[in-house]
Amino acid sequence: MRTLVLLALLFTVGFARAGDKSADAVAALKQSLAADSSVDGLASKPFASVPLTKEAAATARELLWKAQLAFLKKDRAEEVNAKVIKDGKLEMPYSFKTFGAKPAGGHSLWISLHGGGGAPKEVNDSQWENQKKLYQPEEGLYLAPRAPTNTWNLWHEGHIDRMFARLIEDLIALEDVSPDRVYVMGYSAGGDGVYQIAPRMADSWAAAAMMAGHPNDASPLGLRNVPFALQVGGKDAAFKRNEVAAEWGKKLDDLRKADPQGYEHFVKIHEGKGHWMNLEDKVALPWMAKFTRNPAPTRVVWKQAGTTHDRFYWLAVPPGDAKAGSLVEAKRDKQTIEIVKVENVKKLLIRLDDRMVVLDKPVKVTLQGKVLFEGVAPRTIGTQVKTLVGRGDPKLIFDAEIAVDLP
């Protein structure tokens, strides 16, 4: 009995000391933010590696997001007022109109991509003007950007991902957009873009809608957690859009059958219609509006495209490691994360928080029955900073990170 009491006392003392260190780390964070409100660089501070309690982590996360939000409101005000996103020498002007009353959680955002493509500037300008008034959601910011280029792949060149990420970050901060209710849609060449960016930027979208486009080399695998509406005219035979859309519909059917909790989709081939569907495709908007993003889904399928990313939901790879064509499929169940499939990935970073697991208890990571990690994953300010910077999305801030080497 005396031994048990002693052990309990030692545990209590140890826990108290850990709590003290955790509180000290949060106090140091407050002090650092008071001296310099910038979040950049905080991950290298000594306090950033101190393990935190659940309560301290919640406080730190709130402090970091408040500081980042204040920074964005100041730094991006002129950019949002000008309604132009820049990337090097490229510019993407945009226009938006607000519909309905703002819900308690913030506006929805509907990014609508115009057609045109490999055509003179005047043609794409005309398509942009048309897209501005093409659809009307019941609620939200309906936003039509002008593509930065006039190339055939104007909505899925590499810069588009960076520009859309910045646009979403801007509007979350300055227009009170809900990060869980961002939708993307596009017509013709804009539909080409949706086929591509919906899966490769899947963790940004609540749902996506492709109208009258062509997927080219896109893969639907990344759409596991993005409800996807697909519509095309039955007579839209150019580039075999109608046939390819039906094939994609079958692919999504098969993926849904194999994974009933994922790959929600809506497919409609408008019989008798050509490339123009006479706005019958607007049925996609109320269908999409039913969905909100889950930023921490239980299963993630990450298929890298030609334009790569170093993070995807709660998965990531070290900077510079992302490879086109690589694949990771992972799922979580209680305290276990199982890597189901992996191709061409050497090191995987798994981000966690208390929405997903109980971080005070051991977590196990497995691959094909082999245990790659088993232990407690500490909450740290460093991981919170790392997952906040570059996204400006409060729902994608994670508290802990596990790095595993893959055979």
C-alpha positions in Angstrom: 0.0 0.0 0.0 2.8 2.4 0.9 4.4 1.7 -2.5 1.2 2.6 -4.3 0.8 5.8 -2.4 4.4 6.7 -3.1 4.0 6.0 -6.8 0.8 8.1 -6.9 2.6 10.9 -5.1 5.5 10.8 -7.6 3.0 10.8 -10.6 1.1 13.8 -9.1 4.4 15.7 -8.5 5.6 14.9 -12.0 2.3 15.9 -13.5 2.3 19.2 -11.6 5.9 19.9 -12.8 4.9 19.1 -16.4 1.9 21.4 -15.9 4.1 24.2 -14.6 6.4 23.9 -17.6 3.4 23.9 -19.9 2.1 27.0 -18.3 5.5 28.6 -18.5 5.6 27.9 -22.2 2.3 29.6 -22.8 3.4 32.6 -20.7 6.6 32.8 -22.8 4.4 32.7 -25.9 2.3 35.6 -24.6 5.4 37.6 -23.8 6.9 36.9 -27.3 3.7 37.9 -29.1 3.4 41.1 -26.9 7.0 42.1 -28.1 6.4 41.0 -31.7 3.0 40.0 -32.9 4.5 38.0 -35.9 3.9 34.2 -35.7 6.7 33.5 -38.1 9.8 32.3 -36.4 8.1 31.2 -33.2 8.6 27.5 -34.0 12.4 27.9 -33.3 11.9 29.4 -29.8 12.9 27.3 -26.8 9.3 27.3 -25.5 8.0 25.9 -28.8 9.3 22.4 -28.0 7.9 22.2 -24.4 5.1 19.5 -24.1 1.8 21.1 -23.3 -1.3 20.0 -21.4 -4.6 19.9 -23.3 -5.7 23.1 -21.7 -2.5 24.9 -22.4 -2.5 23.8 -26.0 -6.0 25.2 -26.4 -4.8 28.5 -25.0 -1.7 28.6 -27.2 -3.8 27.8 -30.3 -6.2 30.7 -29.5 -3.3 33.1 -28.9 -1.6 32.1 -32.2 -4.7 32.4 -34.3 -5.6 35.7 -32.7 -2.1 37.0 -33.5 -2.2 35.6 -37.1 -5.6 37.0 -37.7 -4.5 40.5 -36.6 -1.5 40.2 -38.9 -3.5 39.2 -41.9 -6.1 41.9 -41.4 -3.3 44.5 -41.4 -1.0 42.9 -44.0 -3.7 41.9 -46.5 -6.1 44.8 -46.3 -4.8 46.6 -49.3 -4.7 43.4 -51.3 -8.3 42.6 -50.5 -9.4 46.1 -51.2 -7.8 46.0 -54.6 -9.3 42.5 -55.2 -6.2 41.2 -56.9 -4.0 38.2 -56.0 -0.4 38.4 -57.2 2.1 35.6 -57.7 5.4 36.9 -59.0 4.5 38.8 -62.3 1.1 37.1 -62.5 -2.1 38.8 -61.3 -5.5 37.3 -60.6 -8.2 40.0 -60.3 -11.5 38.9 -58.9 -15.0 40.2 -58.3 -17.6 39.0 -55.8 -21.2 39.6 -54.7 -22.7 38.7 -51.4 -25.9 36.8 -51.1 -28.1 36.3 -48.0 -27.5 37.0 -44.4 -24.2 35.9 -42.8 -24.6 32.8 -40.7 -23.2 32.7 -37.2 -20.1 30.7 -38.4 -19.3 33.1 -41.2 -20.1 33.4 -44.9 -19.7 30.6 -47.3 -17.4 31.2 -50.3 -18.2 30.1 -53.9 -15.2 30.3 -56.2 -16.5 30.2 -59.8 -14.1 29.6 -62.7 -14.7 31.0 -66.2 -14.3 29.2 -69.5 -12.2 30.2 -72.5 -8.7 28.9 -72.2 -6.2 29.1 -75.1 -7.8 32.1 -76.6 -7.2 35.8 -77.1 -7.4 38.0 -73.9 -10.6 39.5 -75.1 -12.3 36.1 -75.2 -11.3 35.2 -71.7 -12.3 38.7 -70.5 -15.7 38.1 -72.0 -16.0 34.7 -70.3 -15.0 36.2 -67.0 -17.8 38.8 -67.3 -20.3 36.1 -68.1 -19.1 34.0 -65.1 -19.7 36.9 -62.7 -23.4 36.6 -63.1 -23.8 32.9 -64.0 -24.9 31.5 -60.7 -26.5 32.7 -57.5 -26.1 30.8 -54.2 -28.7 31.3 -51.5 -26.0 32.5 -49.1 -22.4 33.5 -49.4 -19.8 35.3 -51.4 -20.1 34.4 -55.0 -16.6 35.1 -56.4 -15.4 35.0 -60.0 -11.7 35.3 -60.5 -10.0 36.2 -63.8 -7.4 33.6 -64.8 -3.8 35.0 -64.6 -3.0 33.6 -68.0 -4.7 32.9 -71.4 -3.4 29.4 -71.8 -5.4 26.3 -72.4 -4.8 25.1 -68.9 -5.5 28.5 -67.3 -7.1 27.1 -64.2 -4.7 24.3 -63.3 -1.2 25.7 -63.8 1.0 25.4 -60.8 0.5 29.0 -59.6 -3.2 28.5 -59.3 -2.9 26.5 -56.1 -0.8 29.1 -54.4 -3.1 31.9 -55.5 -6.3 30.2 -54.4 -4.7 29.3 -51.0 -3.8 33.0 -50.5 -7.3 34.1 -51.7 -9.0 31.8 -49.2 -6.7 32.9 -46.4 -7.4 36.6 -47.2 -11.2 36.1 -47.2 -11.2 34.1 -44.0 -9.4 36.9 -42.3 -11.0 40.0 -43.9 -14.5 38.9 -45.1 -15.4 36.5 -42.3 -15.6 33.5 -44.5 -16.0 30.1 -42.8 -13.0 27.9 -43.6 -15.3 24.9 -43.6 -17.7 26.2 -46.3 -15.5 27.0 -49.3 -16.8 25.7 -52.6 -15.3 25.6 -56.1 -17.0 25.3 -59.4 -16.2 26.0 -63.0 -17.6 25.8 -66.6 -15.8 24.6 -69.7 -12.1 25.4 -69.2 -13.2 26.3 -65.7 -14.5 22.7 -65.4 -11.1 21.5 -66.6 -9.7 23.3 -63.6 -12.1 21.8 -61.2 -11.3 18.3 -62.3 -7.7 19.1 -61.4 -7.7 21.3 -58.4 -10.6 19.7 -56.5 -8.5 16.6 -55.7 -5.2 18.2 -55.3 -6.5 21.0 -53.0 -9.1 18.7 -51.4 -8.5 19.9 -47.8 -9.7 23.4 -48.9 -13.1 22.5 -50.2 -16.5 21.7 -48.7 -17.6 20.5 -52.1 -16.8 21.0 -55.8 -18.8 21.1 -59.1 -17.5 20.4 -62.6 -19.5 21.7 -65.5 -18.7 20.9 -69.1 -15.0 20.3 -68.7 -12.4 17.6 -69.4 -10.1 16.0 -66.7 -7.0 15.5 -68.8 -4.7 13.5 -66.5 -6.5 14.2 -63.2 -7.1 11.4 -60.7 -10.3 11.2 -58.6 -8.6 9.5 -55.7 -8.0 12.7 -53.7 -11.8 13.4 -53.7 -12.4 10.9 -50.9 -13.6 13.7 -48.6 -14.9 16.2 -51.2 -18.5 15.8 -52.4 -18.2 16.2 -56.2 -20.9 17.2 -58.7 -20.2 16.3 -62.3 -22.4 17.6 -65.2 -22.0 17.7 -69.0 -24.2 17.9 -72.0 -25.1 14.6 -73.6 -24.1 16.0 -77.0 -20.9 17.7 -75.8 -18.7 15.5 -77.9 -15.7 17.9 -78.3 -12.7 16.2 -76.6 -15.2 13.4 -75.7 -16.3 15.4 -72.7 -19.6 13.5 -72.5 -17.9 10.1 -72.7 -15.2 11.0 -70.2 -17.7 12.5 -67.8 -19.6 9.2 -67.8 -16.3 7.3 -67.3 -15.5 9.5 -64.3 -19.0 8.9 -62.9 -18.3 5.1 -63.1 -14.9 5.6 -61.4 -16.6 7.5 -58.6 -19.3 4.9 -58.3 -16.7 2.2 -57.9 -14.7 4.2 -55.3 -17.9 4.9 -53.3 -18.8 1.2 -53.4 -15.4 0.2 -52.0 -15.5 3.1 -49.5 -19.1 3.9 -48.5 -18.2 6.7 -46.2 -16.3 8.6 -48.9 -16.5 9.7 -52.5 -19.9 11.4 -52.2 -20.9 12.4 -55.7 -23.6 13.6 -58.0 -23.4 12.9 -61.8 -25.8 14.2 -64.4 -25.5 13.9 -68.2 -27.9 16.4 -69.7 -29.4 14.6 -72.6 -30.0 16.7 -75.7 -27.7 19.4 -74.5 -24.4 20.4 -76.1 -21.6 22.3 -74.5 -24.1 24.9 -73.1 -26.6 23.3 -70.6 -28.9 26.4 -70.4 -28.1 26.8 -66.7 -29.7 23.5 -65.9 -26.4 22.7 -64.2 -27.2 25.3 -61.4 -28.8 22.4 -59.5 -25.3 21.7 -58.3 -25.3 24.7 -56.0 -28.1 23.6 -53.5 -26.6 20.1 -53.6 -23.2 21.4 -52.7 -24.5 23.7 -50.0 -25.6 20.7 -47.9 -22.0 19.9 -47.2 -19.4 21.3 -44.9 -15.7 20.4 -44.8 -14.4 18.0 -42.3 -10.8 19.2 -41.7 -9.8 16.0 -39.8 -11.5 13.1 -41.6 -11.0 9.6 -40.3 -9.6 8.4 -43.7 -7.4 10.4 -46.1 -6.4 9.4 -49.6 -3.5 11.7 -50.9 -2.6 11.3 -54.5 0.0 13.8 -55.6 -0.5 15.4 -59.0 2.0 17.3 -61.3 1.6 20.2 -58.9 2.5 18.9 -55.6 1.8 19.9 -52.0 3.7 19.2 -48.8 0.5 18.9 -46.6 -2.9 17.4 -47.0 -5.5 17.3 -44.1 -3.5 15.7 -41.2 -0.8 14.3 -43.4 2.4 16.0 -44.6 5.9 15.3 -46.0 9.1 17.3 -45.1 9.7 20.4 -47.3 11.1 19.4 -50.7 10.0 15.7 -50.4 6.7 15.9 -52.3 6.8 13.8 -55.5 4.4 13.8 -58.4 2.4 10.6 -58.5 3.1 9.5 -54.9 0.3 8.1 -52.9 -0.6 7.8 -49.2 -3.8 6.3 -47.9 -4.2 6.5 -44.1 -7.0 6.0 -41.6 -7.4 6.4 -37.9 -9.4 4.4 -35.4 -9.3 5.5 -31.7 -5.6 5.6 -30.8 -4.3 3.8 -34.0 -3.3 5.4 -37.3 -3.0 2.8 -40.0 -1.1 3.6 -43.2 -3.1 1.5 -45.6 -1.2 2.2 -48.8 2.0 4.1 -49.6 3.9 4.7 -52.9 7.0 6.7 -53.4 7.1 8.4 -49.9 10.1 8.0 -47.7 9.1 10.0 -44.6 5.5 10.8 -43.5 4.5 13.4 -41.0 1.2 12.7 -39.1 -0.4 15.7 -37.5 -2.8 15.1 -34.6 -4.9 16.9 -32.0 -7.5 16.1 -29.4 -10.3 16.1 -32.0 -8.7 13.0 -33.4 -7.1 11.0 -30.6 -6.5 11.3 -26.8 -3.0 12.9 -26.9 -2.4 12.1 -23.2 -2.4 8.4 -24.1 -0.1 6.4 -26.4 -0.7 6.5 -30.1 0.3 3.7 -32.5 1.2 4.1 -36.2 1.2 0.9 -38.3 2.0 -0.1 -41.9 1.0 -3.6 -43.1 0.9 -4.9 -39.5 4.3 -3.4 -38.6 4.4 -0.9 -35.8 6.3 2.2 -37.0 5.6 4.3 -33.8 4.1 3.7 -30.4 4.1 6.3 -27.7 2.7 9.7 -26.6 2.8 12.4 -29.2 3.4 15.7 -27.3 1.4 18.8 -28.0 3.8 21.7 -28.8 3.6 25.3 -29.8 6.1 24.5 -32.5 3.7 22.1 -34.3 0.8 24.6 -33.9 2.9 27.3 -35.5 4.2 25.1 -38.3 0.6 24.0 -39.3 -0.8 27.6 -39.0 1.8 29.5 -41.1 1.1 29.3 -44.8 -2.5 28.3 -44.5 -4.2 30.8 -42.2 -6.9 28.2 -41.5 -7.8 27.8 -37.8 -9.3 24.4 -38.4 -6.0 23.0 -39.8 -3.9 23.9 -36.8 -2.7 20.7 -35.2 -1.0 20.2 -31.8 1.2 17.2 -32.3 3.3 15.6 -35.0 4.7 12.1 -35.5 7.4 11.5 -38.1 7.7 8.0 -39.4 10.2 6.5 -41.9 8.6 4.3 -44.5 10.2 1.2 -45.9 
